[in-house]
């Protein structure tokens, strides 16, 4: 479990670091080398049948950002965490889930960026990233 946790944390840091190095490109444009580590709706890799249930979505209403993953939650299979990440790689908000929770996060920010990333970690189907742009 420790190794998986470090792997996921490292994957996330690598993804956000690459975003900082290439701010003019989208995540999907420039992260094909992370295939098999980080998944998106455009690059679902081995989880191509899991896009709808794993790619997170975000909606913004004023200063409130709601992140959802349309994924069931059980002790054996659940969404572990959501993060909201700025284009510069700054983690703006995060929420860790328990299996009894719903995979929905509501974040109140002082200022909501025009574009950002949301991540969703499944304990079986790995890390997924989606982009939001207003
Ligand atoms: Fe899953």
Boltz pocket constraint, residues with backbone or C-beta under 6 A from the ligand:
constraints:
  - pocket:
      binder: B
      contacts: [[A, 53], [A, 54], [A, 71], [A, 77], [A, 78], [A, 122], [A, 123], [A, 124], [A, 125]]
      max_distance: 6.0
